Amino acid sequence: MKKVLDSVDQRTNLVGENRLELLLFRINSTQLFAINVFKVKEVVKVPSLSALPGSNNSIAGVANIRGTSIPVINLRGAIGFSPLPITDDCNLIITEYNRSIQGFLVGKVEHIVNLTWGDIMPPPKMAGKNNYLTAITRLEDQGQSRLVSIIDVEKVLAEIINYDIRLSDGVLDEALAPQMPGRKILIVDDSSTARRQVRETLSQLGIEIIEASDGLQALNLLKSWADNGQNVATDLLMMITDAEMPEMDGYKLTSEVRADPRMASLFITLNTSLSGSFNNAMVEKVGCDAFISKFQPDLLVTGVQNRLRDILG
């Protein structure tokens, strides 16, 4: 498995080209699941776990990986199935989301596949709003088509960590508060949990939130406004977009917006759980105006206030 992940750092050039790589794994004998390789630090066999009294039921324990204590989430239990029994076949996928490191207990880890975001589809509507998927895709393997379910890790983590949207004292600029109501922000994210957290944070300021669940949907919406004569860059305070989304990622969305003179000056903030240093480079490459790590309400509000200050002069 080390060989499978050895070149992860070299694959970052796929991002911005509307491509992604998925790490495939199983948590039962019939279904195939996946997460984006860029969130994965390594895959190891499950070490001895120490109990964590009083923790969420989905926490299987704590692993010590080279001197670092890492909480281990039983992924099968966390997404509504019976918890996965720990056997010799189990693996630990160690990931980094929102500047935190955690391990996901899974069964067999298969391999990595290289796809375009155009190959990725939203989960069927009949799955309901409480499902734990951001997307699905199909893979052709030896003449057979296999369905792959892409886990909404942000939803899993939000249910365990219980992110708090309350703002710290002193973050809200009282002088700007009267200027906030009625301002419009477009948020683009395939995770309903991530959209809700941004919406609930910014709604405290009286800001009107418009939502899109993927980059292509957002681009079509922006183009329709421009076609109707709206000045997108001034009507919206900003667009806040995720990086990884079905059909069109946030980097490609940004480059498409910048290529359209009717909306090229739209202020775009990248809001993602991918590592900050990586995204700082991608922000510069594709032309975003700012980057904010996900699920940090103080930073999110500060970024919005900074943008408004620039507009007001």
C-alpha positions as CSV (number, residue, x, y, z in Angstrom):
1,M,0.0,0.0,0.0
2,K,2.9,2.4,0.6
3,K,3.7,2.1,-3.1
4,V,0.2,3.1,-3.9
5,L,0.5,6.3,-2.0
6,D,4.2,7.1,-2.6
7,S,3.4,9.5,-5.5
8,V,0.5,11.3,-3.9
9,D,2.5,14.6,-3.6
10,Q,3.4,14.4,-7.3
11,R,-0.2,14.1,-8.3
12,T,-1.3,17.6,-7.2
13,N,-1.0,18.8,-10.8
14,L,-4.2,17.0,-11.5
15,V,-6.0,19.6,-9.4
16,G,-6.9,22.5,-11.5
17,E,-7.2,20.2,-14.6
18,N,-10.7,19.1,-13.4
19,R,-9.2,15.7,-12.5
20,L,-9.0,13.7,-9.3
21,E,-7.8,10.5,-7.9
22,L,-9.8,8.3,-5.6
23,L,-8.6,5.8,-3.1
24,L,-11.0,2.8,-3.2
25,F,-11.8,0.7,-0.1
26,R,-14.4,-1.6,1.4
27,I,-16.3,-1.5,4.7
28,N,-18.4,-4.5,3.8
29,S,-18.2,-7.3,1.2
30,T,-20.6,-5.9,-1.4
31,Q,-20.0,-2.1,-1.7
32,L,-17.0,-0.1,-2.9
33,F,-16.3,3.3,-1.3
34,A,-13.8,6.0,-2.0
35,I,-12.3,9.3,-0.7
36,N,-10.1,11.7,-2.6
37,V,-6.4,10.9,-2.5
38,F,-5.4,14.4,-1.7
39,K,-6.9,14.1,1.8
40,V,-4.9,10.9,2.5
41,K,-1.6,11.0,4.3
42,E,-1.0,7.3,4.5
43,V,-2.6,3.9,4.8
44,V,-1.4,1.5,7.6
45,K,-2.5,-1.7,9.2
46,V,-4.5,-1.1,12.3
47,P,-2.3,-0.8,15.4
48,S,-3.4,-1.3,19.0
49,L,-6.0,1.2,19.9
50,S,-6.4,2.9,23.3
51,A,-9.9,3.5,24.6
52,L,-11.1,7.1,24.7
53,P,-13.8,7.2,27.5
54,G,-16.7,9.5,26.9
55,S,-16.0,9.9,23.2
56,N,-18.5,9.7,20.4
57,N,-19.7,6.2,19.7
58,S,-18.1,6.2,16.3
59,I,-14.6,6.7,17.8
60,A,-13.0,3.2,18.0
61,G,-10.1,4.5,20.0
62,V,-6.8,6.3,19.7
63,A,-3.8,5.1,17.7
64,N,-0.2,6.1,18.3
65,I,1.4,6.6,14.9
66,R,5.1,7.5,15.2
67,G,4.5,9.3,18.5
68,T,1.3,11.1,17.4
69,S,-2.0,10.3,18.9
70,I,-4.7,10.0,16.2
71,P,-8.4,9.4,16.9
72,V,-9.7,6.5,14.9
73,I,-13.2,6.6,13.5
74,N,-15.0,3.4,12.7
75,L,-16.3,4.6,9.3
76,R,-18.9,1.8,8.8
77,G,-20.5,2.7,12.2
78,A,-20.2,6.4,11.5
79,I,-22.3,6.2,8.3
80,G,-25.2,4.3,9.8
81,F,-24.2,0.6,9.5
82,S,-23.1,-1.7,12.3
83,P,-19.5,-1.0,13.4
84,L,-16.8,-2.8,11.5
85,P,-15.2,-5.5,13.6
86,I,-11.4,-5.1,13.8
87,T,-9.7,-8.0,12.1
88,D,-6.4,-8.7,10.4
89,D,-7.9,-7.5,7.1
90,C,-8.6,-4.0,8.4
91,N,-6.7,-0.9,7.5
92,L,-6.4,2.6,8.8
93,I,-6.7,5.5,6.3
94,I,-5.0,8.5,7.9
95,T,-6.3,11.8,6.6
96,E,-6.0,15.5,7.1
97,Y,-9.2,17.6,7.0
98,N,-9.5,21.1,8.2
99,R,-6.0,21.1,9.8
100,S,-6.8,18.1,11.9
101,I,-5.6,14.5,11.5
102,Q,-7.8,11.5,12.0
103,G,-7.8,7.8,11.0
104,F,-10.7,5.9,9.4
105,L,-11.0,2.3,10.2
106,V,-11.9,0.4,7.0
107,G,-11.6,-3.1,5.6
108,K,-9.7,-3.9,2.4
109,V,-8.0,-1.0,0.7
110,E,-8.0,-1.7,-3.1
111,H,-6.2,0.8,-5.4
112,I,-6.3,4.3,-6.7
113,V,-8.2,5.4,-9.8
114,N,-7.6,8.5,-11.9
115,L,-10.8,10.2,-13.1
116,T,-12.2,13.5,-14.3
117,W,-14.7,15.4,-12.2
118,G,-17.0,14.9,-15.2
119,D,-17.1,11.2,-14.3
120,I,-18.4,12.0,-10.9
121,M,-22.2,12.3,-10.3
122,P,-24.2,13.6,-7.4
123,P,-25.9,10.9,-5.4
124,P,-29.5,10.0,-6.5
125,K,-32.1,12.3,-5.0
126,M,-33.9,9.2,-3.7
127,A,-31.0,8.6,-1.3
128,G,-32.4,11.4,0.9
129,K,-30.8,14.4,2.4
130,N,-29.3,12.4,5.3
131,N,-27.1,10.1,3.3
132,Y,-23.3,10.2,3.8
133,L,-22.3,10.5,0.2
134,T,-21.1,13.6,-1.8
135,A,-21.1,11.7,-5.1
136,I,-21.0,8.4,-6.9
137,T,-19.2,7.1,-10.0
138,R,-19.0,4.0,-12.0
139,L,-15.8,2.1,-12.9
140,E,-15.4,-0.5,-15.7
141,D,-13.4,-3.5,-14.4
142,Q,-12.9,-6.6,-16.6
143,G,-16.2,-5.9,-18.5
144,Q,-18.2,-5.2,-15.4
145,S,-19.5,-1.9,-14.2
146,R,-19.0,-1.2,-10.4
147,L,-20.7,1.5,-8.5
148,V,-18.4,3.5,-6.2
149,S,-19.8,5.6,-3.4
150,I,-17.7,8.7,-2.4
151,I,-18.0,9.4,1.3
152,D,-19.0,12.9,2.6
153,V,-16.2,13.0,5.2
154,E,-17.1,16.5,6.2
155,K,-20.6,15.3,7.2
156,V,-19.1,12.4,9.2
157,L,-16.7,14.7,11.0
158,A,-19.3,17.4,11.7
159,E,-21.5,14.8,13.4
160,I,-18.6,13.7,15.6
161,I,-17.0,17.1,16.3
162,N,-20.1,19.2,16.4
163,Y,-18.7,22.4,14.9
164,D,-19.7,25.6,16.6
165,I,-20.8,28.5,14.4
166,R,-20.8,31.1,17.2
167,L,-18.3,33.9,16.6
168,S,-15.6,34.8,19.1
169,D,-15.8,38.1,20.9
170,G,-14.5,41.0,18.9
171,V,-14.7,39.3,15.5
172,L,-17.8,41.1,14.3
173,D,-17.1,44.7,13.3
174,E,-20.1,46.6,14.7
175,A,-19.4,49.5,12.3
176,L,-19.9,47.2,9.3
177,A,-22.9,45.3,10.7
178,P,-25.5,47.8,9.2
179,Q,-23.9,47.2,5.7
180,M,-24.3,43.5,5.8
181,P,-28.1,42.8,5.4
182,G,-29.1,42.3,1.8
183,R,-25.6,41.5,0.5
184,K,-25.5,38.4,-1.6
185,I,-22.9,35.5,-1.5
186,L,-22.9,32.5,-3.8
187,I,-21.6,29.4,-2.0
188,V,-20.6,26.4,-4.0
189,D,-20.0,23.0,-2.4
190,D,-21.1,19.4,-3.0
191,S,-21.3,18.8,0.8
192,S,-24.7,19.8,2.1
193,T,-23.1,19.9,5.6
194,A,-20.4,22.3,4.4
195,R,-23.0,24.5,2.7
196,R,-25.2,24.5,5.9
197,Q,-22.2,25.5,8.1
198,V,-21.3,28.5,5.8
199,R,-25.0,29.5,5.5
200,E,-25.6,29.4,9.2
201,T,-22.4,31.3,9.9
202,L,-23.1,34.1,7.4
203,S,-26.8,34.3,8.0
204,Q,-26.0,35.7,11.4
205,L,-24.8,38.8,9.6
206,G,-28.0,39.2,7.6
207,I,-26.3,38.1,4.3
208,E,-28.5,36.4,1.7
209,I,-27.0,33.1,0.7
210,I,-27.4,31.5,-2.7
211,E,-26.3,27.9,-3.0
212,A,-25.0,25.6,-5.8
213,S,-23.9,22.0,-5.2
214,D,-21.2,21.8,-7.9
215,G,-19.0,23.9,-10.1
216,L,-20.9,23.4,-13.3
217,Q,-24.2,24.3,-11.7
218,A,-22.6,27.5,-10.3
219,L,-21.1,28.4,-13.6
220,N,-24.4,27.9,-15.4
221,L,-26.2,30.1,-12.8
222,L,-23.6,32.9,-13.2
223,K,-23.9,32.8,-17.0
224,S,-27.6,32.9,-16.8
225,W,-27.4,36.0,-14.7
226,A,-24.9,37.6,-17.0
227,D,-27.1,36.7,-20.0
228,N,-30.0,38.5,-18.3
229,G,-27.9,41.7,-18.0
230,Q,-26.9,41.4,-14.4
231,N,-23.5,42.7,-13.3
232,V,-22.4,39.5,-11.5
233,A,-19.3,41.1,-10.0
234,T,-21.2,43.9,-8.3
235,D,-24.4,42.1,-7.5
236,L,-22.5,39.4,-5.5
237,L,-20.3,40.3,-2.6
238,M,-18.3,37.2,-3.4
239,M,-18.4,33.6,-4.4
240,I,-17.2,31.1,-1.9
241,T,-16.3,27.8,-3.5
242,D,-15.1,24.4,-2.5
243,A,-12.2,22.8,-4.4
244,E,-13.5,19.2,-5.0
245,M,-16.9,18.9,-6.6
246,P,-18.7,16.7,-9.1
247,E,-18.6,17.7,-12.8
248,M,-16.4,20.8,-12.3
249,D,-14.0,21.5,-9.4
250,G,-13.6,24.9,-7.8
251,Y,-10.3,25.5,-9.6
252,K,-11.8,24.9,-13.0
253,L,-14.9,27.0,-12.0
254,T,-12.6,29.9,-11.1
255,S,-10.7,29.7,-14.4
256,E,-14.0,29.7,-16.3
257,V,-15.3,32.7,-14.5
258,R,-12.0,34.6,-15.1
259,A,-12.2,33.8,-18.8
260,D,-15.7,35.4,-19.2
261,P,-15.3,39.2,-19.4
262,R,-18.8,39.7,-18.0
263,M,-17.9,38.2,-14.7
264,A,-14.1,38.1,-14.7
265,S,-13.8,40.6,-11.7
266,L,-16.0,38.5,-9.4
267,F,-14.3,38.2,-6.0
268,I,-13.7,34.4,-5.4
269,T,-12.7,32.8,-2.1
270,L,-11.6,29.2,-2.1
271,N,-13.0,27.5,1.0
272,T,-11.7,23.9,1.4
273,S,-10.5,21.3,3.8
274,L,-7.4,20.6,1.8
275,S,-4.1,21.7,3.2
276,G,-3.5,25.4,3.3
277,S,0.0,25.5,1.8
278,F,-1.2,23.5,-1.2
279,N,-4.2,25.7,-1.7
280,N,-2.2,28.9,-1.5
281,A,-0.3,27.8,-4.6
282,M,-3.5,26.8,-6.4
283,V,-5.2,30.1,-5.5
284,E,-2.4,31.9,-7.3
285,K,-2.4,29.5,-10.2
286,V,-6.1,29.7,-11.0
287,G,-6.7,33.3,-9.9
288,C,-8.8,33.1,-6.7
289,D,-8.7,36.2,-4.5
290,A,-8.5,34.5,-1.1
291,F,-8.3,31.2,0.6
292,I,-10.0,30.2,3.9
293,S,-9.7,26.8,5.6
294,K,-13.1,25.2,6.2
295,F,-15.2,25.3,9.3
296,Q,-13.5,28.3,10.9
297,P,-16.4,30.8,11.4
298,D,-14.2,33.5,12.7
299,L,-11.9,33.4,9.6
300,L,-15.0,33.2,7.3
301,V,-16.6,36.2,8.8
302,T,-13.3,38.1,8.8
303,G,-12.8,37.4,5.1
304,V,-16.3,38.6,4.3
305,Q,-15.8,41.8,6.4
306,N,-12.5,42.4,4.6
307,R,-14.2,42.2,1.3
308,L,-16.9,44.6,2.3
309,R,-14.3,47.1,3.6
310,D,-12.6,47.0,0.2
311,I,-15.9,47.7,-1.5
312,L,-16.8,50.6,0.8
313,G,-13.3,52.0,0.5
